[in-house]
Amino acid sequence: SLAGCSTSGAFFSEKPVQQVPYIIVYGRESCPACTTFKQKLDDSGVRYTSKDMGDPNVRDEVISRLEKAGFTAERFSIPVIDVNGDLAIRPPLTDVLDRYSNPSLGEQPPADNLAPAACHGLPACVEAH
């Protein structure tokens, strides 16, 4: 079972969903952090796919991918970013762009620096189950 709430930008590696470099932003339209992150990607000229976690299928997809990658938290903030199979919660844009342009970065072991944090019922925090 997942425990705690995390807002860390640590990356967790999971099997990529495609062989070419990609970025998927899992979030919600009502999430200011999601909108801001997508705007930064737009400003950087990077193409990405946006998936709305308001859809139960998308929500199940991201939770499954996080669990398979070894992420262990009952609640997590959004956006969740999948860049070439490396998933992170609210990572710095520079880290995402580095991994996007250098897919081999994801071959490094994931950092084990998740710090639980209270989500305080914010719309940018999602219950995993």
C-alpha positions in Angstrom: 0.0 0.0 0.0 1.1 3.5 -0.6 1.8 5.7 2.4 2.3 9.4 3.0 2.2 12.3 0.6 5.1 13.4 -1.4 5.9 16.6 -3.4 9.5 15.7 -4.2 10.9 16.1 -7.7 12.8 12.8 -7.5 12.6 10.6 -10.6 11.5 7.0 -10.6 12.2 4.8 -13.7 9.4 2.8 -15.4 9.2 1.2 -18.8 8.9 4.0 -21.5 5.5 4.1 -23.3 7.2 4.7 -26.6 10.7 4.5 -28.0 11.1 8.1 -29.2 11.7 10.9 -26.6 8.5 12.1 -25.1 7.0 14.0 -22.2 3.6 13.3 -20.7 2.1 15.8 -18.2 -0.5 14.2 -15.9 -2.6 16.8 -14.2 -5.9 18.6 -14.1 -7.2 21.7 -15.8 -8.0 23.2 -12.4 -4.5 22.7 -11.1 -2.4 26.0 -11.2 0.9 24.1 -10.9 -0.1 21.9 -13.9 -1.0 25.0 -16.0 2.2 26.7 -15.1 4.3 23.7 -15.9 2.7 23.2 -19.3 3.2 26.9 -20.1 6.9 26.6 -19.3 7.1 23.6 -21.7 5.3 25.7 -24.3 7.7 28.6 -23.8 10.6 26.1 -24.2 9.2 24.9 -27.5 9.0 21.3 -26.3 6.2 19.1 -27.5 4.3 17.1 -24.9 1.1 15.2 -24.2 -1.2 16.4 -21.5 -3.5 13.9 -19.8 -6.3 14.9 -17.4 -6.4 12.9 -14.2 -10.1 13.8 -13.9 -10.5 10.8 -16.2 -10.5 7.7 -14.0 -8.6 5.7 -16.7 -5.8 8.3 -16.8 -5.8 8.4 -13.0 -5.4 4.6 -12.9 -2.7 4.8 -15.6 -0.5 7.2 -13.7 -1.0 5.5 -10.3 -0.1 2.1 -11.9 3.0 3.6 -13.6 4.1 5.3 -10.3 3.7 2.0 -8.4 5.6 0.0 -11.0 8.4 2.6 -10.8 8.7 2.1 -7.1 6.9 5.2 -5.9 5.4 4.7 -2.5 3.0 7.4 -1.4 -0.7 7.3 -0.7 -1.2 10.9 -1.8 0.9 12.9 -4.3 0.9 16.3 -5.8 0.4 17.0 -9.4 1.6 17.5 -12.1 3.2 14.1 -12.5 5.7 14.2 -15.4 6.7 11.2 -17.4 9.8 11.9 -19.5 11.1 8.9 -21.5 9.8 6.5 -18.8 11.1 8.5 -15.8 8.3 9.7 -13.6 8.5 12.6 -11.2 6.1 14.7 -9.2 6.6 18.4 -9.8 10.2 18.1 -11.0 12.2 21.2 -12.0 11.7 22.1 -15.6 15.5 21.9 -16.2 15.5 18.3 -15.0 12.7 17.4 -17.4 14.4 19.1 -20.3 17.7 17.4 -19.5 16.1 14.0 -19.4 14.1 14.7 -22.6 17.2 15.7 -24.6 19.4 13.0 -22.9 17.3 9.9 -22.5 20.2 7.9 -21.1 19.9 9.9 -17.9 17.0 7.7 -17.0 19.4 4.7 -16.8 20.8 6.0 -13.6 19.4 4.6 -10.3 16.5 6.7 -9.0 17.3 9.1 -6.1 15.9 8.0 -2.8 15.1 11.4 -1.4 11.3 11.5 -1.1 10.2 13.5 1.8 6.6 13.0 2.9 4.7 16.3 3.1 1.2 17.1 4.1 -1.1 17.9 1.1 -3.6 19.8 3.2 -6.5 18.9 0.8 -5.1 21.1 -2.0 -6.6 20.4 -5.5 -3.0 19.7 -6.6 -2.8 16.7 -4.3 -4.3 13.4 -5.4 -5.4 10.4 -3.4 -3.8 7.3 -4.9 -6.6 5.0 -3.9 
